[in-house]
Amino acid sequence: MHQHAGRSALVVGSCMTPSPHTIELTATLAEAKAMQRRHGIRHLPVVRDRRVVGVLTDQDIANVESLATTRGATIFVAEAMTPVPYCVPPSMPLSRVVDRMAREKYSCAIVSDDDGDRVLGVFTVIDALRTLDALLKAGSERDASTPR
């Protein structure tokens, strides 16, 4: 469970899934699928020379595979990824991140250092739900302990 300092101080870095797992732009889709299965993840930041250049989701993979006409052809991550992913610094207020994700229908935000040179984590819709759950439970516990 993620720890939260307080509602006013809630930043995306405190709610993200730390993500040491990235995939190179030149990798194959088969390699990406194997990595997702091995680590139980659905979002892979795509890097070139360690710099974020895209994001590959399980949905991206399914979409490309459903359109593939040549069986057995090698498909590369670059062909399936979403270029120009939504990247944010860990200090960005969580409210701004979830607002944009909802408006743009993004399934994740890549959390990177200020230069975009290093992936620090991924904030997904599942992370948002976990955070909401923790806040709701904390609110219920406060309400239950307040005398009436």
C-alpha positions in Angstrom: 0.0 0.0 0.0 1.3 3.4 -0.9 1.9 5.9 2.0 0.3 9.3 1.8 1.5 12.3 3.7 -1.7 14.3 3.6 -4.3 15.5 1.1 -2.7 18.9 0.5 0.7 17.4 0.0 -0.3 14.5 -2.2 2.1 14.3 -5.2 2.3 11.7 -7.9 5.6 10.4 -6.7 4.1 9.2 -3.5 1.4 7.2 -5.3 3.3 5.8 -8.3 4.4 2.3 -8.9 8.2 2.4 -8.9 9.2 1.1 -12.3 12.7 -0.1 -13.0 11.2 -2.0 -15.9 11.6 -0.2 -19.3 12.0 -1.6 -22.8 14.2 -0.4 -25.6 12.6 1.1 -28.7 14.3 -1.6 -30.9 13.0 -4.6 -28.9 10.4 -6.9 -30.4 6.8 -7.1 -29.3 7.5 -10.7 -28.2 10.2 -9.4 -25.9 7.8 -6.8 -24.5 5.0 -9.3 -23.9 7.4 -11.7 -22.1 8.6 -8.8 -19.9 5.0 -7.8 -19.1 4.2 -11.4 -18.1 7.3 -11.9 -16.1 6.8 -8.8 -14.0 3.0 -8.7 -14.0 2.8 -5.3 -15.5 0.6 -3.7 -18.2 2.6 -0.5 -19.0 6.2 -0.3 -20.2 8.0 3.0 -20.7 9.9 2.8 -24.0 13.4 4.3 -24.0 16.1 5.1 -26.5 19.5 5.7 -24.8 17.6 5.7 -21.5 15.4 8.6 -22.5 11.6 8.1 -22.6 10.3 8.1 -26.2 7.0 6.3 -25.7 4.9 3.9 -23.7 3.7 0.4 -24.6 0.6 -1.0 -23.0 -1.0 -4.4 -23.1 -3.8 -2.8 -25.1 -1.3 -1.4 -27.7 0.1 -4.9 -28.1 -3.4 -6.4 -28.5 -4.3 -3.8 -31.1 -1.2 -4.3 -33.3 -1.5 -8.1 -33.1 -5.2 -7.9 -34.1 -4.2 -6.0 -37.2 -1.1 -8.0 -38.1 -1.6 -9.6 -41.5 1.6 -11.5 -41.8 1.9 -14.3 -39.3 5.3 -14.8 -37.9 6.6 -11.4 -38.9 8.7 -9.6 -36.3 6.9 -6.6 -35.0 9.0 -4.0 -33.1 8.0 -2.0 -30.0 8.4 1.2 -32.1 5.5 0.1 -34.3 3.1 -0.5 -31.5 4.0 2.1 -28.8 2.2 5.3 -28.1 4.7 8.0 -28.9 5.0 11.2 -26.8 3.7 9.7 -23.5 2.3 11.8 -20.7 5.4 12.4 -18.5 5.4 14.2 -15.2 7.9 14.9 -12.4 7.4 13.1 -9.1 6.6 16.5 -7.4 3.6 17.2 -9.6 0.3 17.5 -7.6 -1.7 14.3 -7.9 -4.9 16.3 -8.6 -3.3 17.8 -11.8 -2.2 14.4 -13.0 -5.5 12.6 -12.5 -7.4 15.5 -14.0 -5.4 15.3 -17.2 -5.5 11.5 -17.3 -9.3 11.7 -17.0 -9.7 14.4 -19.6 -7.3 12.8 -22.1 -8.3 9.2 -21.3 -4.7 8.2 -20.5 -4.2 4.9 -18.8 -0.9 6.0 -17.2 1.6 8.8 -16.6 5.3 8.1 -16.8 7.0 9.6 -13.8 10.5 10.7 -14.7 13.2 13.1 -13.5 12.9 16.7 -14.6 15.1 16.1 -17.7 13.1 13.0 -18.7 16.4 11.1 -18.6 15.4 8.5 -16.0 12.1 6.7 -15.5 11.3 6.8 -11.8 7.9 5.1 -12.0 4.5 4.7 -13.6 1.2 6.1 -12.3 -1.6 4.0 -13.6 -5.4 4.0 -13.3 -4.9 1.1 -10.8 -2.6 3.3 -8.7 -5.3 6.0 -8.8 -7.9 3.5 -7.5 -5.5 2.3 -4.8 -5.0 5.9 -3.7 -8.7 6.7 -3.7 -9.3 3.5 -1.7 -6.7 4.6 0.9 -8.2 8.1 1.2 -11.7 6.8 1.5 -10.7 4.3 4.2 -8.8 7.0 6.1 -11.8 9.3 5.9 -14.1 6.5 7.2 -11.8 5.9 10.1 -11.8 9.6 11.0 -15.6 9.8 10.7 -16.0 6.7 12.9 -13.7 8.2 15.6 -15.4 11.6 15.6 -17.9 11.9 18.5 -21.4 12.8 17.5 
